[in-house]
Amino acid sequence: GQKATATDVKYSLDRLGHPKTNSPNAKLLLTAIEGFEDLQAGKATGLRGVRVVSPTELEIKLDRPEDLLVRLAHPAAAIVSKDAVEQGGENWGTTHPSGTGAYKLVEWALRRRIVLAANPAYFGGAPRVAKVVLEIVPDPTIGVQKYEAGELDLVQVPGPEYTRLKTDPKYAPELVEYTRAATVFFALNQTAYPPFKDVRVRRAVAMAVNRPQLVRTVFQGLYETASGILPPGFPAWTGPLPAVPFDPAKAKQLLAEAGFPDGKGLPPLVLGPNPRGFGPKLAAEVVANMLGEHLGLQAQVQVLDIAKWRSDLRKKDVFAAVTGWTADVADPNDYLYALFESKGPFAYFSGYVNPAYDQMLAAANREASREAALRKLREVERFLVVEDLGVVPIYHVREVILRKPYVRDLQFTPYGLGFLEHFRSAALVR
């Protein structure tokens, strides 16, 4: 194969930022690089601030302080082969897969399985597990059944199976639990539901949702009640934020002050849970019941297939989403900018609009030192969640997997097991 060089890196960054690529992540990852605005506007063919010095050296110039290397760890900034992209065309990823990772692709049966073999030329050394077979199992419950039948060595545990396996003396020792960098939230979408433009209505709704009870009774201790949008231990996280209390009486008072006594005059609210996974749907049903019980607000849960849900989500005016967000990199902007800045690449998830928030976030990101920036980003999160009630965080996600006793030394990180790097250190000890 070919060697990856600095030319490939520049090509990849230029391609990510080019308007023809239309990547929603370009503004999240590349805005601090000199020449980004010109590239986006079609005034340049590449990033002026990225220069190839030698086959193994690249120079990147920024026009403002930025934790660029953290952001470039994002999957969207992965280095790709120019030859593979140009030869493969629009579907190059399936027709000309290429990479420099710890494993080589041996077989790809679409929607069925992926077979990988250890790459002996990997710069970090060949993995100890010579072959990895990733079975695509759409129903996670069936995945658990396959594990119990001895057909799989490792499987993700869906929530409904957690209690059974936790109390089973055979499988309890094989469970591994760890915290994900992921938060499930109720978006108070101001476009889909105009009453949410009034902060009193947003606060009333937040105070009518008993989040600790929801997490405790519905998820039986699997997840952790969220006080903020940033996951515990994430950069800028310094501990739980002051919780918005569960206070139905105060919530009704706020609604009355906003012109909706006992919920009268409020239009029906449509909640759109992310159909992937069981958590958002269950959470949405409980939230809808609580809003009806405590505020007299008629809330309907609309369950759609994933394609329709994504399409309606982008329209921004169909429903208020109950969904999760998993960080791709250890950067608070992966939440605070991407989801809640009015022009963020995924702002349609939240439907939140507040120019004051946008200004606070921009000021935080202009700080020269990372420490100062993180302090201000924490203040931005506090404003979003505690003061302006732009979103109702519900719970932080914990991942649970079943692992055969002979599978050793897997690396568990907040970003889950989705990246093959986590398998590089693993061993099979039978």
C-alpha positions as CSV (number, residue, x, y, z in Angstrom):
1,G,0.0,0.0,0.0
2,Q,0.9,3.7,0.0
3,K,2.4,5.6,2.8
4,A,0.2,8.3,4.5
5,T,2.0,11.7,4.1
6,A,1.5,15.3,5.0
7,T,0.0,15.8,1.6
8,D,-2.8,13.4,2.5
9,V,-3.4,15.4,5.7
10,K,-3.7,18.7,3.9
11,Y,-5.9,17.1,1.2
12,S,-8.2,15.8,4.0
13,L,-8.5,19.1,5.8
14,D,-9.1,21.0,2.5
15,R,-11.7,18.5,1.5
16,L,-13.4,18.7,4.9
17,G,-13.6,22.5,4.7
18,H,-14.6,22.7,1.0
19,P,-18.3,23.8,0.4
20,K,-18.8,21.0,-2.1
21,T,-18.2,18.5,0.7
22,N,-20.9,20.2,2.7
23,S,-19.7,18.7,6.0
24,P,-21.8,19.9,9.0
25,N,-18.6,19.4,11.1
26,A,-16.4,21.9,9.1
27,K,-17.4,24.9,11.2
28,L,-17.0,23.0,14.4
29,L,-13.5,21.8,13.6
30,L,-11.8,24.2,11.2
31,T,-12.9,27.8,11.9
32,A,-9.7,28.8,13.6
33,I,-7.5,27.9,10.7
34,E,-6.3,30.8,8.5
35,G,-8.3,30.9,5.3
36,F,-11.3,28.9,6.4
37,E,-13.8,31.6,5.6
38,D,-12.3,32.1,2.1
39,L,-12.5,28.4,1.4
40,Q,-16.1,28.2,2.6
41,A,-17.0,31.3,0.4
42,G,-15.5,29.8,-2.7
43,K,-12.6,32.3,-2.8
44,A,-10.0,29.7,-2.4
45,T,-9.4,26.0,-3.2
46,G,-7.7,25.1,0.0
47,L,-6.9,26.3,3.5
48,R,-4.3,29.0,3.4
49,G,-3.2,28.2,6.9
50,V,-2.3,24.6,6.1
51,R,1.1,24.1,4.4
52,V,3.1,20.9,3.6
53,V,6.6,21.3,4.8
54,S,7.9,17.8,4.1
55,P,6.3,14.3,3.5
56,T,6.2,13.9,7.3
57,E,5.7,17.5,8.5
58,L,2.7,19.9,8.3
59,E,2.4,23.5,9.4
60,I,-1.0,24.9,10.5
61,K,-1.5,28.6,11.2
62,L,-4.5,29.8,13.3
63,D,-6.1,33.2,13.4
64,R,-7.2,32.8,17.0
65,P,-6.5,30.6,20.1
66,E,-7.8,27.1,19.6
67,D,-7.4,23.5,20.9
68,L,-7.0,22.4,17.4
69,L,-5.4,19.0,18.0
70,V,-8.3,18.1,20.3
71,R,-10.8,19.0,17.6
72,L,-8.8,17.2,14.9
73,A,-9.3,13.9,16.8
74,H,-12.9,14.1,15.6
75,P,-13.9,11.2,13.2
76,A,-14.9,13.8,10.6
77,A,-11.3,15.0,10.5
78,A,-9.9,11.5,9.7
79,I,-7.1,11.4,7.2
80,V,-8.2,10.0,3.9
81,S,-6.3,8.9,0.8
82,K,-6.7,11.3,-2.1
83,D,-6.3,8.5,-4.6
84,A,-9.0,6.4,-2.9
85,V,-11.4,9.3,-2.9
86,E,-10.8,10.3,-6.5
87,Q,-10.9,6.8,-7.8
88,G,-13.9,5.7,-5.8
89,G,-16.1,8.7,-6.5
90,E,-19.1,9.3,-4.3
91,N,-19.1,5.9,-2.8
92,W,-15.3,5.7,-2.3
93,G,-15.7,4.5,1.3
94,T,-17.3,1.3,0.3
95,T,-15.5,0.7,-3.0
96,H,-12.0,1.9,-2.1
97,P,-11.7,1.6,1.7
98,S,-8.3,2.6,2.9
99,G,-6.6,3.5,6.2
100,T,-3.5,3.2,8.4
101,G,-5.0,1.6,11.5
102,A,-4.3,-1.4,13.5
103,Y,-6.5,-3.6,11.4
104,K,-7.0,-4.3,7.7
105,L,-10.4,-4.8,6.1
106,V,-10.8,-8.4,4.9
107,E,-14.5,-8.6,4.2
108,W,-17.4,-6.2,4.3
109,A,-20.9,-7.9,3.9
110,L,-23.2,-4.8,3.9
111,R,-25.5,-4.9,7.0
112,R,-24.3,-8.4,7.9
113,R,-20.6,-8.4,9.0
114,I,-17.2,-6.8,8.9
115,V,-14.1,-9.0,9.1
116,L,-10.7,-7.5,10.0
117,A,-7.2,-8.8,10.2
118,A,-4.3,-7.4,12.3
119,N,-2.1,-5.0,10.4
120,P,1.5,-6.1,11.0
121,A,2.8,-2.8,9.6
122,Y,0.9,-0.7,12.1
123,F,3.2,1.9,13.6
124,G,2.1,1.0,17.1
125,G,2.8,-2.7,16.6
126,A,0.5,-5.4,15.4
127,P,-2.6,-6.1,17.7
128,R,-2.6,-9.3,19.8
129,V,-5.9,-10.4,18.4
130,A,-5.2,-11.5,14.9
131,K,-8.8,-11.4,13.6
132,V,-12.0,-9.5,14.6
133,V,-15.4,-10.3,13.2
134,L,-18.0,-7.6,13.8
135,E,-21.5,-9.1,13.4
136,I,-24.2,-6.6,12.5
137,V,-27.2,-7.4,14.8
138,P,-30.0,-4.8,14.4
139,D,-31.9,-6.1,17.5
140,P,-29.7,-5.8,20.6
141,T,-31.8,-8.4,22.4
142,I,-30.9,-10.9,19.8
143,G,-27.3,-9.9,20.2
144,V,-27.6,-10.9,23.9
145,Q,-29.2,-14.2,22.9
146,K,-26.3,-14.9,20.5
147,Y,-23.8,-14.2,23.3
148,E,-25.6,-16.6,25.6
149,A,-25.5,-19.2,22.9
150,G,-21.7,-18.8,22.6
151,E,-21.8,-17.2,19.2
152,L,-20.4,-13.8,20.3
153,D,-17.5,-12.9,22.6
154,L,-18.6,-9.3,23.2
155,V,-22.0,-7.6,23.0
156,Q,-23.7,-4.4,24.1
157,V,-26.4,-4.9,26.7
158,P,-29.7,-3.1,26.0
159,G,-31.5,-1.5,29.0
160,P,-34.4,-4.0,29.2
161,E,-31.9,-6.9,29.7
162,Y,-29.8,-5.1,32.3
163,T,-31.6,-6.1,35.5
164,R,-31.9,-9.8,34.4
165,L,-28.3,-10.1,33.6
166,K,-27.2,-8.1,36.7
167,T,-28.9,-10.6,39.0
168,D,-27.9,-13.7,37.1
169,P,-25.0,-15.4,38.9
170,K,-23.7,-16.8,35.6
171,Y,-23.6,-13.5,33.6
172,A,-23.2,-10.8,36.3
173,P,-19.4,-11.4,36.6
174,E,-19.1,-10.9,32.8
175,L,-20.9,-7.5,32.8
176,V,-18.7,-4.4,32.4
177,E,-20.2,-1.0,33.1
178,Y,-18.6,2.4,32.3
179,T,-19.7,6.0,31.8
180,R,-20.1,7.3,28.3
181,A,-19.6,10.9,27.2
182,A,-23.3,11.0,26.4
183,T,-26.3,12.9,27.7
184,V,-30.0,12.4,26.9
185,F,-32.1,15.6,27.0
186,F,-35.5,17.1,26.3
187,A,-35.1,20.0,23.8
188,L,-37.3,22.9,24.5
189,N,-37.6,23.7,20.8
190,Q,-38.8,27.3,20.4
191,T,-39.6,26.8,16.7
192,A,-41.7,23.6,17.1
193,Y,-43.5,25.0,20.2
194,P,-43.7,28.8,20.3
195,P,-44.7,29.0,24.0
196,F,-41.1,27.9,24.7
197,K,-40.0,31.4,23.6
198,D,-41.0,32.5,27.1
199,V,-38.5,31.5,29.7
200,R,-41.2,31.2,32.3
201,V,-42.8,28.5,30.2
202,R,-39.5,26.7,29.8
203,R,-38.8,26.9,33.5
204,A,-42.3,25.7,34.3
205,V,-41.8,22.6,32.1
206,A,-38.4,21.9,33.6
207,M,-39.8,22.1,37.1
208,A,-42.7,19.7,36.2
209,V,-40.4,16.9,35.3
210,N,-39.2,14.8,38.2
211,R,-35.9,13.6,36.6
212,P,-34.5,11.7,39.6
213,Q,-37.7,9.7,39.9
214,L,-37.7,9.1,36.1
215,V,-34.2,7.8,36.1
216,R,-34.6,5.7,39.3
217,T,-37.9,4.0,38.4
218,V,-37.6,3.7,34.6
219,F,-34.0,2.9,34.2
220,Q,-33.5,1.2,37.6
221,G,-30.1,2.7,38.4
222,L,-28.5,2.1,35.1
223,Y,-28.2,5.8,34.3
224,E,-27.3,8.9,36.3
225,T,-29.6,11.9,36.6
226,A,-28.2,14.9,34.7
227,S,-27.9,18.4,36.1
228,G,-26.1,19.7,33.0
229,I,-25.6,18.9,29.4
230,L,-21.8,18.2,29.7
231,P,-21.1,14.6,30.9
232,P,-19.3,14.1,34.3
233,G,-15.5,14.3,34.0
234,F,-15.7,16.1,30.6
235,P,-13.5,19.2,30.1
236,A,-15.1,22.3,31.8
237,W,-17.2,20.0,34.1
238,T,-16.4,20.8,37.7
239,G,-19.3,19.0,39.4
240,P,-23.1,19.0,39.2
241,L,-24.8,22.2,38.4
242,P,-27.5,23.6,40.8
243,A,-30.5,21.3,40.0
244,V,-33.7,22.8,38.7
245,P,-36.0,21.5,41.5
246,F,-39.1,19.4,40.9
247,D,-41.7,21.9,42.1
248,P,-45.2,21.5,40.4
249,A,-46.7,24.3,42.5
250,K,-44.1,26.8,41.4
251,A,-44.3,25.5,37.8
252,K,-48.1,26.2,37.7
253,Q,-47.5,29.6,39.2
254,L,-45.0,30.4,36.4
255,L,-47.4,29.2,33.7
256,A,-50.1,31.5,35.2
257,E,-47.7,34.4,35.1
258,A,-47.0,33.6,31.4
259,G,-50.7,33.7,30.6
260,F,-51.6,30.0,30.8
261,P,-53.4,29.3,34.2
262,D,-53.7,25.6,34.8
263,G,-52.3,25.1,31.3
264,K,-55.3,26.7,29.6
265,G,-54.4,28.2,26.2
266,L,-51.3,26.0,25.8
267,P,-51.3,24.2,22.4
268,P,-50.6,20.5,22.4
269,L,-46.9,19.6,22.5
270,V,-45.4,16.9,20.2
271,L,-42.4,15.0,21.6
272,G,-40.2,13.2,19.1
273,P,-38.0,10.6,20.8
274,N,-35.0,9.3,18.9
275,P,-36.1,5.8,17.8
276,R,-32.7,4.3,18.2
277,G,-32.4,2.6,21.5
278,F,-35.0,2.2,24.2
279,G,-34.1,5.1,26.5
280,P,-35.4,8.3,24.7
281,K,-38.8,6.7,24.0
282,L,-39.3,5.6,27.6
283,A,-38.1,9.0,28.8
284,A,-40.5,10.9,26.4
285,E,-43.5,8.9,27.6
286,V,-42.8,9.7,31.3
287,V,-42.1,13.3,30.5
288,A,-45.4,13.6,28.6
289,N,-47.3,12.0,31.5
290,M,-45.7,14.4,34.0
291,L,-46.5,17.4,32.0
292,G,-50.1,16.4,31.7
293,E,-50.4,15.5,35.4
294,H,-48.6,18.6,36.8
295,L,-49.3,21.3,34.3
296,G,-52.4,20.3,32.4
297,L,-50.2,20.4,29.2
298,Q,-51.3,17.9,26.6
299,A,-48.2,16.2,25.3
300,Q,-48.1,13.6,22.6
301,V,-45.2,11.2,21.9
302,Q,-44.7,10.7,18.2
303,V,-42.6,7.6,17.4
304,L,-41.2,7.6,13.9
305,D,-38.8,5.4,12.0
306,I,-35.2,6.7,12.0
307,A,-35.3,8.2,8.5
308,K,-38.5,10.1,9.1
309,W,-37.3,11.3,12.5
310,R,-34.1,12.7,11.1
311,S,-36.0,14.4,8.3
312,D,-38.6,16.0,10.6
313,L,-35.8,16.9,13.1
314,R,-34.1,19.0,10.4
315,K,-37.3,20.9,9.7
316,K,-37.2,22.1,13.3
317,D,-40.9,22.9,13.5
318,V,-42.4,19.4,13.8
319,F,-41.6,18.2,17.3
320,A,-39.5,18.8,20.4
321,A,-36.8,16.1,20.5
322,V,-36.0,13.8,23.3
323,T,-32.7,12.5,22.2
324,G,-29.1,11.9,23.2
325,W,-25.8,13.3,22.1
326,T,-22.5,11.5,22.4
327,A,-19.3,13.5,22.2
328,D,-16.8,12.7,19.5
329,V,-14.0,14.6,21.1
330,A,-13.2,16.0,24.6
331,D,-14.3,19.5,23.7
332,P,-17.2,21.3,25.4
333,N,-18.0,22.9,22.0
334,D,-19.1,19.4,20.8
335,Y,-22.2,20.2,22.9
336,L,-22.3,23.9,23.6
337,Y,-21.6,25.1,20.0
338,A,-22.7,22.1,17.9
339,L,-26.2,21.8,19.5
340,F,-27.1,25.1,21.0
341,E,-25.4,28.0,19.2
342,S,-28.0,29.4,16.8
343,K,-25.9,28.7,13.8
344,G,-24.3,25.5,15.1
345,P,-24.1,22.6,12.7
346,F,-26.6,20.5,14.7
347,A,-28.7,23.4,16.2
348,Y,-31.8,21.7,14.8
349,F,-31.5,19.1,17.5
350,S,-32.3,21.7,20.2
351,G,-34.2,24.5,18.4
352,Y,-32.6,26.9,21.0
353,V,-32.2,30.5,20.0
354,N,-30.7,33.2,22.2
355,P,-28.2,35.9,20.9
356,A,-26.9,36.4,24.4
357,Y,-25.9,32.8,24.6
358,D,-24.2,33.0,21.2
359,Q,-22.2,36.0,22.4
360,M,-21.2,34.3,25.7
361,L,-20.0,31.3,23.8
362,A,-18.0,33.3,21.3
363,A,-16.3,35.2,24.1
364,A,-15.4,32.0,25.9
365,N,-13.8,30.6,22.8
366,R,-11.7,33.8,22.3
367,E,-9.9,33.2,25.5
368,A,-6.1,32.8,25.0
369,S,-5.6,30.1,27.6
370,R,-7.4,26.7,27.8
371,E,-8.0,27.1,31.5
372,A,-9.7,30.5,31.1
373,A,-11.7,29.2,28.2
374,L,-12.9,26.1,30.2
375,R,-14.0,28.3,33.1
376,K,-16.1,30.5,30.8
377,L,-17.5,27.5,29.0
378,R,-18.7,26.2,32.3
379,E,-20.5,29.6,32.8
380,V,-22.0,29.2,29.4
381,E,-23.4,25.8,30.3
382,R,-24.8,27.2,33.5
383,F,-26.6,30.0,31.6
384,L,-28.0,27.5,29.1
385,V,-29.3,24.9,31.7
386,V,-29.9,26.8,34.9
387,E,-30.7,30.4,34.0
388,D,-32.2,30.4,30.5
389,L,-33.6,26.8,30.6
390,G,-32.8,26.2,26.9
391,V,-32.8,22.4,27.5
392,V,-33.8,19.9,30.1
393,P,-31.0,17.4,30.6
394,I,-32.4,14.0,31.7
395,Y,-29.7,11.5,32.2
396,H,-26.0,10.7,31.5
397,V,-25.5,7.4,29.8
398,R,-23.6,4.4,31.2
399,E,-22.6,1.7,28.8
400,V,-23.0,-2.0,29.7
401,I,-21.4,-4.8,27.8
402,L,-21.1,-8.6,28.2
403,R,-17.6,-9.8,27.8
404,K,-16.5,-13.5,27.8
405,P,-13.9,-14.2,30.6
406,Y,-11.2,-15.0,28.1
407,V,-11.4,-11.5,26.5
408,R,-8.8,-9.5,28.3
409,D,-7.3,-6.0,28.3
410,L,-10.0,-4.1,26.4
411,Q,-9.7,-0.4,26.6
412,F,-12.9,1.3,27.8
413,T,-13.2,5.0,27.2
414,P,-16.1,7.5,27.5
415,Y,-16.4,7.3,23.7
416,G,-17.4,3.7,23.7
417,L,-16.2,0.6,21.8
418,G,-17.0,1.9,18.4
419,F,-13.4,2.7,17.5
420,L,-11.0,-0.1,16.6
421,E,-8.2,1.4,18.6
422,H,-10.0,0.1,21.7
423,F,-9.4,-3.5,20.4
424,R,-5.7,-3.0,19.8
425,S,-4.6,-3.9,23.3
426,A,-7.1,-6.7,23.7
427,A,-6.1,-10.4,24.1
428,L,-7.8,-13.7,24.0
429,V,-6.7,-15.9,27.0
430,R,-8.4,-19.2,26.9
